[in-house]
């Protein structure tokens, strides 16, 4: 019989194991600083409010994209489809990095100038209205200035579960 009330010490490795059991969508968080575009794979993203439209992202403080979002006060969330596994790996630094990680991606900009993938499922284009330090991350709350759908609107989303990328199967 399984032990349901097993006490486990609250430490970082156990916390990571517990959080890996929570399935979450995968996004490409992007920003622009002058003529340079930057991005990172992110799954710490959620809606916050409908009035005003707010969304948040959590970015590790030592991530290069953190500095760019903190300076520019803009970001876009590109919701990735199951076909975007290689893009997710690239921007998560799980594969060798090309000099320009955006070299083969078709993208445009909306309200803020942050890159929006043409073939994303959907996107939110935001301006930072608040930033909160939380441990080794910063929680950036963005007011949504533009949103919409990419050409992959009907595609299945890319999911992160148990430390790997997975996709949803057709529901029964």
Buried (B, 14 or more C-beta within 10 A) or exposed (E): EEEEEEEEEEEEEEEEEEEBEEEBBBBBBBBBBEEEBBBBBBBBBEEBEEEEBBBBBBBBEEBEBBBBBBEBBBBBBBBBBBBBBEBBEBBBEEEEEEEEBBEEBEBEBBBBBBBBBBBBBBBBBBBBEEBEEEEEBBBBBBBBBBBEEBEBEEBBBBBBEEEEBBEEEEEE
